[in-house]
């Protein structure tokens, strides 16, 4: 990569760092042909800083699920009761007087078409959402049983596969349940599965599932912020697990993305199902099977070309996407939970700078 390109990308980071509520920023970019290989940071972050990838973790969870499908140990079309006790999920989905809990299927969790309430962002009848508590700096530990207890107090958004699966409601609840399915099928924790199936095979030495009870030597994950308030929530971060608990670095994240995009982690034929239908969640963001798609309509760009981005973002401002047309993968984080659209605007600037 030329020195000019490197300076151009670092200048983008430096300009972003001048904006309000910006305390750290990481960006990694690699091209399919190898001509572009950039990692840069700003503020409190250096290129080797570990950071919470937040909901990008969902991509890793889906990798494990697809591997289990390849091994003949998991059926995506099976009901949850094929893998989880009926008593565990009883009453988690009661919509307009009908209990759909036993009808929920594995693929509906992956595709966010279950209609289940989101234990993280949805607000219970009394009190604040967990996200609002996090923004206030409250820290608490929870397990799957606690998650499902919260969900039982919240109304589902719709019946499973409403409108023939064309509706998605983004719910971290779905991936908490998927993590439990992985553990039930394999007999091992989700963290052990991540290590054995992804971290070790790909050689990702700085990637791990966060657990405040088992501190690691070396640099700790970058803190993230709500506005200018530094958040210290180790118990909460340890509880996210399969829906948002992985810590990684730029180098490891880019290595994972490359392997994912090139079909090294599971049978490539799964991509047909994973990307066959994109359901709108928040305009212009769409959801597939454990993947987000961001693509601005032509009317919003004065009919100029706009890149398609496929991957995942997290509430902490983390991002991990491929731009298929440009042959690029991009990863990084803003460590800021108050501006979820910012990573997408930033990635578009990065791609524009490279074009």
Secondary structure, DSSP 4 states (H G I P E B T S, - for coil): --HHHHHHHHHHHHHHHTSTT--EEEEEEEETTSS-EEEEEEET--TT--EE-GGGHHHHHHHHHHHHHHTTS--TTSBGGGTS-HHHHTTS-EETTEE-GGG-BHHHHHTT-S----TTTSPPSSS--HHHHHHTT------HHHHHHHHHTS--SSSTTHHHHT-----HHHHHHHHHHHHHHHSS-HHHHHIIIIIHHHT-TT-EE--TTSPPSSPPPPP-EETTEEP--HHHHHHHGGGT-EEE-HHHHHHHHHHHHTT-SS-TTHHHHHTS--EEEETTEEE-SS-EEE---GGGGTT-----EEEEE-TTSEEEEEETTTTEEEEEE--BSS-TTHHHHHHHHHHHHH-
